Amino acid sequence: MKELLEPIRGFRDYVPPESDAITWICDNFKEVARLFGYREVKTPTVENFKLFALKSGEEIRNSMYVFKDKGDREVALRPEVTPSVIRVYLKELRSWPKPLRLFYVANVFRYDEPQYGRYREFTQAGVEILGGDGIYYDSELIELLEEFYHRIGLARRVYKVNNVAIFKKIAKIARFTDEETERMLHLLDKGMFQNVADMFESKGFPKYSELVMFLANAYKEGYNIDGVIAKLTELKVYDEIREDIELLAKYIDMVKGIGANVVVDPGFARGIAYYTSIIFEVQVPGMTISIAGGGRYDNLTTVYGGEELSSTGFAIGVERTLLALQNLGIDLEKLLHRPSTLFLLLDESIRRNSNLNALLKQLRGRGVVVQLEVSPPQKMSRWLEYASKTGFDYVVIIGRKEAEKGMAVVRDLKKWSQTEVELNHLVEVLGHGTR
């Protein structure tokens, strides 16, 4: 029966403090998103397979959990959330005033090979701006992320950016089919630049083959946007992609103006086919995987029969964000700590005391964690040991004598001290430093 205790390969259990930290990250994300004017949407875990297969890209299609339900419908566990949000928009929200700012927190599923920072079920927290036409909306995504990362204490982050329209433009000039363009983006995302160069060679466009190999190495060689422009001019391809390069340069200036640490990687392409323009990923030192990513995906609505619609958004990997915090050496227990008190009542009759119940409600209202236990006096030592091992700050002991006098014995488990406190003063003692 041992195998029944193990999660299925690629899935995992989370227990405190990690489970608490994941919830804390999500709660902070929700709060920041709301402060920026976003509204929450919730979508089903199971969706029509075609919703994702039509435009998500080769990598995601190949890693989906796909099956037929009892109604013989081909369905999938969602591998991402953006197509679901677009579906909800087309079904429910088309008449809402735009720009429409939405956010979500959801579990997603991909049948990838499990490895560091990658599981087959994970949590995404993201935002989408629908009807936001202009580079300002793309920069707002970074502004929101900066506020979120500042709030959770994640320092030393870097935003790697590019404009995927550059690759799509030269693919169109080289007369790539839609399937070839999608294949090209998949290869770029995997770092298989020579394969992409060979695709342009086979189409009779050697100058784009040379361009791809330059873009592949520009980031490693330290090119900034001005250096990229100079090289593109030298390769005699700048005029063909001038508009897309100028947009990227403008975006970089705006993001730097926010105070974000941004670097351009001209060879960077994300593995999702629907991106149309600016794309980015968030990286942190010491991790080889990104912790967030997104970009502009104009007119994804048309794939599902809707009208054209400017759209941009991102998703963070919640578990990867937790890994990044842990890599910084952040003590999760300390990070998540809230004042906590174990109330130990030595007689059942005390539990019915209306003043005590009002006191407990008042403490919890101030953010103090309050756990109540009723136990005979002879078991008090067991509860004191329990409180110490569980990490409580205080133990409040109330027996019949204390209740009659309106008093309580308060043990401070951090200072190893004990004092007698009037019940009507407990809130001041236990709620010190809380909201």
C-alpha positions in Angstrom: 0.0 0.0 0.0 3.0 2.3 0.1 2.5 3.4 -3.5 -0.9 4.9 -2.4 0.9 7.3 -0.1 3.0 8.8 -2.9 1.6 11.5 -5.3 1.6 10.6 -9.0 4.9 11.3 -10.7 5.1 15.0 -11.5 2.7 16.0 -8.8 3.6 16.9 -5.2 2.2 17.7 -1.8 2.8 21.0 0.0 2.8 21.2 3.8 3.5 24.2 6.1 5.4 26.4 5.8 5.5 26.0 2.0 1.8 25.6 1.6 1.3 28.7 3.7 3.8 30.6 1.6 2.1 29.6 -1.6 -1.2 31.0 -0.3 0.6 34.1 1.0 2.1 34.7 -2.5 -1.3 34.4 -4.1 -3.0 36.6 -1.6 -0.4 39.4 -2.1 -0.7 39.0 -5.9 -4.5 39.4 -5.7 -4.2 42.5 -3.5 -1.7 44.2 -5.8 -3.8 43.3 -8.9 -6.9 44.8 -7.2 -5.0 48.0 -6.4 -4.2 48.4 -10.1 -7.9 48.1 -11.0 -8.1 44.4 -12.0 -11.1 42.2 -11.4 -10.9 38.5 -10.7 -12.2 35.8 -13.1 -12.4 32.1 -12.4 -12.5 29.5 -15.2 -13.0 25.7 -15.3 -10.1 23.3 -14.8 -11.4 21.2 -17.7 -12.0 22.9 -21.1 -12.6 21.9 -24.7 -9.3 20.6 -26.1 -9.7 22.8 -29.2 -9.7 25.9 -27.1 -5.9 25.4 -26.5 -5.0 23.4 -29.6 -6.0 26.1 -32.0 -3.3 28.7 -31.1 -1.3 27.7 -28.0 1.7 26.4 -29.9 3.4 23.1 -30.5 5.0 22.7 -27.1 1.8 23.2 -25.1 -0.3 21.0 -27.4 2.2 18.2 -27.1 2.2 18.4 -23.3 -1.6 18.6 -22.6 -3.6 16.2 -20.5 -6.2 15.2 -23.1 -9.0 12.7 -22.7 -12.6 11.9 -23.7 -15.2 12.5 -21.0 -18.3 10.3 -20.5 -20.1 12.4 -23.2 -17.4 11.4 -25.7 -16.1 15.0 -25.8 -12.4 15.6 -26.3 -11.4 17.7 -23.3 -8.2 18.8 -21.6 -7.0 19.9 -18.2 -6.1 23.6 -18.8 -2.3 24.0 -19.6 -2.6 27.8 -19.2 -5.4 30.3 -18.5 -5.2 33.0 -21.2 -7.4 31.1 -23.8 -9.9 30.5 -21.1 -10.0 34.2 -20.2 -10.6 35.0 -23.9 -13.4 32.5 -24.0 -15.0 34.1 -21.0 -14.6 37.5 -22.5 -16.3 36.5 -25.8 -19.2 34.7 -23.9 -19.8 37.1 -21.0 -17.8 40.4 -21.1 -17.9 41.8 -24.6 -20.2 44.6 -23.6 -18.1 45.7 -20.7 -16.3 49.0 -21.1 -12.7 48.7 -22.2 -9.8 48.5 -21.4 -10.9 45.6 -19.4 -8.4 44.5 -16.7 -8.8 40.9 -15.4 -6.7 38.7 -13.1 -6.8 35.0 -12.1 -5.1 32.5 -9.8 -5.4 28.9 -11.1 -3.8 25.5 -11.1 -2.7 24.3 -14.6 -1.4 21.0 -15.9 1.3 20.1 -18.4 2.7 16.6 -19.0 6.3 17.7 -19.0 9.3 15.8 -17.7 9.5 16.7 -14.0 12.7 18.6 -13.1 13.8 21.5 -11.0 11.0 24.1 -10.8 8.8 22.1 -13.1 5.9 19.9 -12.1 2.9 18.5 -14.0 0.5 20.6 -11.8 1.4 24.1 -10.8 -0.2 27.4 -10.0 -0.3 30.4 -12.3 -1.3 33.9 -11.2 -1.8 36.3 -14.0 -3.4 39.4 -15.5 -4.9 40.2 -18.9 -5.7 43.7 -20.3 -8.3 43.4 -23.1 -8.8 46.4 -25.3 -5.6 48.0 -24.2 -4.2 49.4 -27.5 -0.8 51.0 -26.9 2.7 50.3 -25.4 1.6 51.9 -22.1 -0.4 48.9 -21.3 2.6 46.6 -21.8 4.7 48.7 -19.5 1.9 48.7 -16.9 2.4 44.9 -16.6 6.0 45.5 -15.4 4.8 48.2 -13.1 2.4 45.8 -11.5 5.0 43.1 -11.2 7.5 45.5 -9.6 5.0 46.4 -7.0 4.2 42.7 -6.3 7.9 41.7 -6.1 8.6 44.6 -3.8 5.8 43.6 -1.6 6.9 40.0 -1.2 10.6 40.9 -0.8 11.9 39.4 -4.0 15.0 41.5 -4.9 17.5 41.3 -7.8 15.0 40.5 -10.6 15.7 41.1 -14.3 13.2 41.5 -17.1 14.4 39.9 -20.3 12.5 41.5 -23.3 12.1 41.2 -27.0 9.6 41.9 -29.8 8.5 38.6 -31.4 7.0 40.5 -34.3 10.6 40.8 -35.7 10.7 37.0 -36.2 7.2 36.9 -37.5 7.9 39.7 -40.0 10.9 38.0 -41.5 9.1 34.7 -41.6 6.3 36.4 -43.6 8.8 37.9 -46.0 10.4 34.5 -46.4 6.9 33.1 -47.2 6.7 30.7 -44.3 3.4 29.0 -43.8 1.6 29.4 -40.5 2.8 25.9 -39.5 6.4 26.8 -40.4 6.2 30.0 -38.5 4.9 28.2 -35.4 7.7 25.6 -35.8 10.3 28.4 -36.1 9.0 30.0 -32.8 9.2 26.6 -31.1 12.8 26.1 -32.2 13.7 29.6 -31.1 12.2 29.0 -27.7 14.3 25.8 -27.4 17.5 27.7 -28.4 17.8 25.7 -31.6 18.9 28.7 -33.7 20.9 26.8 -36.3 17.7 24.9 -37.2 15.9 28.2 -37.7 18.8 29.5 -39.8 18.5 26.4 -41.9 14.8 27.0 -42.4 15.6 30.5 -43.9 18.4 29.0 -46.0 16.0 26.4 -47.5 13.6 29.2 -48.4 16.4 31.0 -50.3 16.9 33.8 -47.7 20.5 33.5 -46.5 20.5 37.1 -45.1 17.8 36.1 -42.6 19.8 33.0 -41.7 22.7 35.3 -40.9 20.3 37.6 -39.0 19.0 34.7 -36.8 22.5 33.7 -35.8 23.4 37.2 -34.9 20.2 37.6 -32.8 21.0 34.2 -31.1 24.3 35.5 -29.7 23.5 39.2 -29.2 22.4 38.8 -25.6 25.5 36.7 -24.6 27.8 39.2 -26.3 26.2 42.1 -24.4 24.5 44.0 -27.2 22.1 46.8 -26.0 19.3 48.0 -28.3 21.6 50.6 -30.0 24.1 47.9 -30.7 21.4 45.7 -32.2 20.2 48.5 -34.4 23.8 49.2 -35.7 24.3 45.5 -36.5 20.9 45.2 -38.3 21.8 48.2 -40.4 25.2 46.6 -41.2 23.3 43.4 -42.3 21.0 45.6 -44.4 17.8 44.3 -42.7 17.0 47.2 -40.4 14.6 49.0 -42.7 12.5 45.8 -43.1 11.9 45.6 -39.3 12.4 49.2 -38.3 8.9 49.7 -36.9 9.2 46.6 -34.6 12.7 47.6 -33.4 11.6 51.2 -32.7 8.6 49.8 -30.7 11.0 47.6 -28.7 13.3 50.6 -28.0 10.3 52.7 -26.8 9.1 49.9 -24.6 12.6 49.5 -23.0 12.7 53.2 -22.2 9.3 53.1 -20.6 10.1 50.1 -18.5 13.4 51.6 -17.4 11.5 54.7 -16.4 9.5 52.6 -14.0 12.8 51.6 -12.4 12.8 48.0 -13.6 16.1 46.2 -14.5 15.5 45.3 -18.1 17.8 43.7 -20.7 17.1 43.1 -24.4 17.6 39.6 -25.7 17.1 39.7 -29.5 17.1 35.9 -29.8 14.4 35.4 -27.2 11.1 33.9 -28.2 8.4 32.4 -26.0 7.0 28.9 -26.9 3.4 30.1 -27.2 2.3 30.8 -30.7 -0.2 33.5 -30.1 2.2 36.3 -29.1 2.3 39.1 -31.6 4.6 41.8 -30.3 6.4 42.6 -27.0 7.3 39.6 -24.9 9.2 39.3 -21.6 10.3 36.9 -18.9 11.4 37.5 -15.3 14.7 36.0 -14.2 16.5 35.9 -10.8 20.1 35.2 -10.1 20.9 31.6 -9.2 17.9 30.1 -11.2 18.1 28.8 -14.7 14.4 29.0 -15.2 12.2 32.1 -15.5 9.6 32.8 -12.7 7.1 34.8 -14.9 6.5 35.7 -18.4 4.0 37.3 -20.8 3.5 39.7 -23.6 1.1 41.1 -26.2 -1.2 38.7 -28.1 -3.5 41.0 -30.2 -6.5 39.5 -31.9 -6.4 36.1 -30.2 -10.2 36.7 -30.0 -10.4 36.2 -33.8 -9.2 32.6 -33.5 -12.5 31.8 -31.7 -14.7 33.8 -34.0 -14.6 37.1 -32.2 -13.7 40.6 -33.2 -10.2 42.0 -33.3 -9.0 43.1 -29.9 -5.8 44.4 -28.6 -4.6 42.3 -25.7 -1.6 41.9 -23.4 -0.9 40.0 -20.2 1.4 37.8 -18.1 1.4 34.9 -15.7 3.7 34.2 -12.8 4.7 30.7 -11.7 3.7 30.7 -8.0 5.8 27.7 -7.0 8.8 29.1 -8.9 8.4 32.4 -7.1 8.5 30.5 -3.9 11.8 28.8 -5.1 13.2 32.2 -5.8 12.4 33.4 -2.3 14.0 30.3 -0.8 17.1 30.8 -3.0 17.4 34.3 -1.4 17.7 32.6 2.0 14.4 34.0 3.2 13.1 32.3 6.3 9.6 31.3 5.4 8.5 30.8 9.0 9.7 34.3 9.9 8.2 35.7 6.7 4.7 34.3 7.4 4.7 34.7 11.2 1.6 36.2 12.8 1.2 36.7 16.6 -0.3 33.4 18.0 -1.7 32.4 21.3 -2.9 29.1 22.7 -5.7 29.6 25.2 -5.7 26.7 27.7 -8.9 26.4 29.7 -8.6 24.1 32.7 -12.3 23.7 33.2 -15.1 23.2 30.7 -17.4 25.7 32.4 -15.0 28.6 31.5 -15.7 27.9 27.8 -19.3 29.3 28.3 -18.0 32.6 29.7 -19.4 35.4 27.4 -16.6 37.8 28.3 -14.0 35.2 27.2 -15.8 34.6 23.9 -15.9 38.4 23.3 -12.2 38.6 24.1 -11.3 35.8 21.6 -13.3 37.5 18.9 -11.6 40.8 19.6 -8.1 39.2 19.4 -8.9 37.4 16.1 -10.3 40.7 14.8 -6.9 42.2 15.4 -5.1 39.5 13.4 -3.9 37.4 16.3 -4.1 33.6 15.7 -6.0 32.2 18.6 -6.3 28.4 19.3 -8.6 27.3 22.1 -8.1 24.0 24.0 -10.0 22.6 27.0 -8.0 20.3 29.2 -7.9 19.1 32.9 -5.0 20.6 34.9 -3.0 17.4 35.1 -2.5 17.6 31.3 -1.2 21.2 31.3 2.4 20.2 30.8 1.5 18.3 27.7 -0.1 21.4 26.2 2.8 23.6 27.1 5.1 21.3 25.3 2.7 21.2 22.3 2.6 25.0 22.2 6.4 25.3 22.3 6.9 22.8 19.5 4.1 24.3 17.4 5.6 27.8 17.6 3.0 29.7 19.6 4.1 33.1 21.0 2.0 32.9 24.1 0.0 30.4 26.2 -2.9 31.9 28.2 -3.9 29.6 31.1 -7.3 30.1 32.8 -8.5 27.9 35.6 -11.5 28.3 37.9 -9.6 30.5 40.3 -8.3 32.8 37.5 -11.8 33.0 36.0 -13.4 34.0 39.3 -10.8 36.8 39.7 -11.1 37.9 36.1 -7.4 37.1 35.6 -5.3 34.8 33.3 -1.8 33.4 33.5 0.2 34.5 30.4 3.3 32.5 29.5 5.6 34.3 26.9 7.2 31.3 25.1 9.8 33.6 23.4 11.0 35.3 26.5 10.4 32.3 28.8 8.5 34.5 31.3 5.2 34.3 33.1 2.9 36.9 34.5 -0.7 37.3 35.6 -2.9 39.7 33.5 -6.4 41.0 33.9 -8.7 39.5 31.2 -9.7 43.0 30.1 -6.0 43.8 29.4 -5.2 40.7 27.4 -5.9 42.4 24.1 -3.2 45.0 24.8 -0.7 42.3 25.8 -1.4 39.8 23.1 -2.4 42.1 20.3 0.7 44.4 20.6 2.1 45.2 17.1 -0.9 43.8 15.2 -3.3 45.7 13.0 
